[in-house]
Amino acid sequence: MAVNGLWSSAPGNLETASTASVVWNIRPKVSPVYHTVSTHDVPVLVVGAGPAGLIAALQLSRKNVRCILVERNLDTTKWPKMDITNVRSMELLTRLGIADGLREIGVPQDYSFDVLFSTGLGPGGECVAKWNLPSPNEWRERIKSDNDGSMPAQPYQRCSQALFEAWLKPRIQAEPLIDSHFGLKFESLVEHEDGVESRLVDVKTGEQHIIRSQYVIACDGAGSRVRKNIEVNMIGGPVPMAMMLVHFKSRDLAVLHKQGQFWHIFFSHGGVVISQDEGDTWTCHLPVDLATDWEAIDAKEAIYRVLGGSAGPVPIQVDEILVKSAWRPNICIAEAYISKSGNGRVFLSGDAAHQNIPTGGYGMNTAVGDSFDVGWKIAAVLAGYGGRSLLDSYEAERRPVGIRNIERSGVHHKVHADYVSWVTEAGEGVVTARNEGGRALRQRIAQHTLVHDGENKDHGIEFGYRNDSSPVVAHETHPNTHPSGPITWNPRNYIPSTQPGVRAPHVYLADGKTSIFTLFGPDYTLVDFSTTGAWAAKFADVAKLHGIPLATVHLPNERHAAAVWEREAVLVRPDDFVAWRSPIDVDASLDVSVVLDIVTGRKSSLTVDLGASADDEKKNHLLDQVGEKGFTGTVGNVNQDEVKLLAAFQK
């Protein structure tokens, strides 16, 4: 409640210097009903406090930008959803200072990420194939030993999204620059040339709030009200079936680990069970027809049916049912990531911008990349050194990544859909039969899954993506050059390169202990391998003159790192991506002011003549394919409002 125009910082109240007005609704013979309407001013409003919103708010805070973070729900999610934070996200969370904390609450570091393929855990069932995916500790050893730039800086981490959000929420609430409010629901917005006016309502009291901000970051999920307010549609569609989800507690490891410790087991009838904590928390998914009354299926019976695979139900001791629901695998992308009116002040992030099938774990991980990106770019503009092209680059860079990632999730999903269809076509009992037909089918499944094993090995997808058409990258005349030959992007491999627009290669320095990533500053960093350090000095002088925060790193004796990094000088952005590198001809004339103008968005590389050419030809190729045929594994493009059996977290 407002008192003399001042608000406390307690949950449910908003700090503001504005006075509150009272709107009376007078009804005959009824006590008057009133709602408080208060106005608040803040640089950035973040709508939605799932992973995308939490990361966006934290990134803004790290960049000294005040924001209001609002969430319609009173608490964090109960849904398990994401259960892997991939290597690229762990690099970004390290930048934000929360990676170590996440590892402390996640699955212990010695547990593998092994995936089993089974015909069932009951009599007659067997494990037919296995993806051997190393533990974080095993990954650390591999990163140290393969110090050729091809490795990530951080290993993967298993952690349920429900646990991640619950852990991060109080840390966000403790941030002095984040004013967070759960139970505050976004209703509508009006975008102006100089700002955005958003209307919200307290779900418990009905009090109304008007928040005036310079920018809005929409992280309000698949059914994003913000996205609908700015009239951006989604392109895509669901798969032909749905899943019944049961999140539960059980310590019956005699059955659950009958075929060995696992992260996932995919069963031949399409069911899946996921180990959430290597203790007693699990999630199973049972395929159901769209016409199935899933609510009539007992939760324990669903668990038994999943674990039994094609061999019939297998009972286990279930200690507690946490969640029971149905959901529909769905792939779609927003037509735009930035509003097209009011000078483009509303940005979509996470599920508000893209939705995918969980295969590959690209949903939350793509959201982390989105929110980290839009956060530092908005902060740079608010600080005065970033230009409009920096904001425009958010869509130019992140939307192609989103399209590629969600399409890849469909490719991974189809790997499973294919062998399930073979089992169905073969008929009941064939896949478990102890005869030539059964053995041949099991062998076919094994070969298929072992060949198509990119679900958590596709490093080209996870950290090898490239910003080929970004307006804030100083593109080169011959962009696809590399000491070993032309660079051709592929989803499987990250090819170490400092070509502008790619993530800088990670290496350890000559001491074998120092990660080059730990030397980067919080904003732009100029890494100089020259003997004199002239590049660093030159960039530092010009950056200071223009008010651009720039750290310099001089490494004249690091021959191995210099060889991997390919050039004498490389300019790295706040997200570890290369913005510019020195020309091969070190005597070539260079206007440092022009380079810094481009990478900070004061000018666009697509309009400045640097003798460069961005790869625009392929920019919309995949999107054109999606528009015509839909995403892999789906029924094609449909009206998202008509998709059946979506869970609450998908709406």
Salt bridges, closest charged atoms under 4 A:
ASP41 OD1 - ARG212 NE 2.81
ASP75 OD1 - LYS169 NZ 3.36
ASP83 OD2 - HIS264 NE2 3.92
GLU91 OE1 - ARG88 NH1 2.87
GLU91 OE2 - ARG503 NH2 2.85
ASP114 OD2 - LYS130 NZ 3.42
GLU126 OE2 - ARG434 NH1 2.40
GLU126 OE2 - ARG442 NE 3.20
ASP146 OD2 - ARG142 NE 3.81
GLU175 OE2 - ARG62 NH1 3.00
ASP179 OD1 - HIS181 NE2 2.74
GLU187 OE1 - ARG225 NH1 3.40
GLU278 OE2 - ARG158 NH1 2.87
ASP280 OD1 - LYS249 NZ 3.37
ASP280 OD2 - ARG251 NH2 3.49
ASP370 OD2 - HIS354 NE2 2.58
ASP370 OD1 - ARG398 NE 2.85
ASP373 OD2 - LYS377 NZ 2.87
ASP392 OD1 - ARG388 NE 3.01
GLU395 OE1 - LYS340 NZ 3.54
GLU397 OE1 - LYS377 NZ 2.79
GLU397 OE2 - ARG573 NH1 2.78
ASP418 OD2 - LYS414 NZ 3.22
ASP453 OD2 - LYS457 NZ 2.90
ASP453 OD1 - ARG492 NH1 2.99
GLU455 OE1 - HIS416 NE2 2.82
ASP458 OD2 - ARG408 NE 2.90
ASP458 OD2 - HIS412 NE2 3.44
ASP468 OD1 - ARG466 NE 3.60
GLU476 OE2 - ARG567 NH1 3.38
GLU476 OE2 - ARG581 NE 2.73
ASP523 OD1 - LYS63 NZ 3.31
GLU566 OE2 - HIS482 NE2 3.49
GLU566 OE1 - ARG581 NH1 2.50
ASP575 OD2 - ARG573 NH2 2.69
ASP576 OD2 - ARG88 NH1 3.19
ASP576 OD1 - ARG95 NH2 2.82
ASP597 OD1 - ARG602 NH1 3.86
ASP597 OD2 - LYS603 NZ 3.96
